[in-house]
Amino acid sequence: MHLLISCLVFLGLSPAQGRDLRPKPSTAAQSQTAILAGYFWDMDAAFDKSGASQAFWFSKDFPPLRLTFSEGGDAFAENACNSLNWKFTVIGSEKISFRSTVATAMGCNEELTRRENAVRREIPQTHRYTLKATSATEPERLTFYLADGSRWEFKPTPTPETRYGGPGQQIELEIAMDTVPCEPGSTQQCLSARQVRWERNTSKVCLSDWEVLKSGVEGYRPTPGRHEIIWVKAYPLNRVSSKTSGSAYVFLGVHVSVIPSLKKLPDCSPPATR
């Protein structure tokens, strides 16, 4: 022990500085953080300190302010001109703190700029929250109580990870230019897609067989007459029900929007697991 203290002093540290003295998160805080991270939170009410509704938060032209959280301690705000990011800490079951604002740098119209300025100013002033739930894992409403006495309320929407029972795998899908019947003889049309993998350190393109996507790709709107490769998250449906096969796909973005004809190669290696 004396040798350890001597080493710390030599490095310019006190014995206390040599140990991690930060408080460990409580079980309640970990549980609340997990619930926050499992949902998107859309503002559906806002009140000033007198209880009057703050109508400027809501517009027919823009979606409501959305907050998202990660279990790793990141919080994000969307639909407020720039995307905003903080580090957050839940303390027990009612206290929350935000710090270190980071943002993109776009110019916006007056309405979204006002919204962004309010979020930048007020989120770090949030000192208390309540999480009303219908059960231990199903939240009903999140309320932030700000330092100036105002109150923001958010309603939850489950994230894909919550809906599909775990994380998804990011893959690329080639979307055929033309739709196909969802079932043989059906008049209902569906997307046709196949997985695309680019072999590392080679120019080889590996393609799966074409597949009819009866449930489509959540969040993706195909451009008529456009042949595209898109990024998606794939969620195995057998995690939700052992009687269900295949995957659910959630759109992430367009990789290539005008592509050459891709030829399927028989000697591609198996896809790497992620």
Disulfide bonds with the S-S distance in Angstrom:
Cys81-Cys108 1.90
Cys182-Cys190 1.83
Cys206-Cys268 1.97
